[in-house]
Amino acid sequence: MAYRIEWQAKAIRQLAKLKDRRTQQRITQAVRAFGEGKPCDVRRLVNHRYTHRLRVGDWRVLMTLHEQEIRIAYIEEVKKRDERTY
């Protein structure tokens, strides 16, 4: 099952700000793979504004899933992991 991927403006800006092009490529490839239905490190979020998160190394891609569409909303780096890290 393939999803249509829609990048929100904020996520596009955050991706463009990354200085490391390899990280940009890894994130876009992971999102594309998830959209194609390939196994990825995706978790459903509970009591959160976004419905799912995709982990790509130290980066988290926060998104909402609708019927046939993935909306990429936010990209952030996790520098320190603790019990509140998603």
Phi, psi and omega in degrees: 000119182260139178256152171273133184256126178239120179268126175286155183301320181297317180295323178296317177297318180295320178294319181292332180287341181296129182283331183273111181294329178295321177294319176302314180295318179299318180293313181294323177293320179294319178296316179298317179298318178296320178296332178273358177090011178282151180295132180219169178275077182245136177233145174280135181262139180250137180056046181225156181298323180259155186271334183217158172226144178246126180262128177230091184063236179272006183252147176238132177252114181263135187211165172241141178252131173244186188312300181236023187221141173248125176252109178281118188252326191204143176232130179216155178263138176257113182268326180228125180264136174214194185291345179263359180282131180265000000 
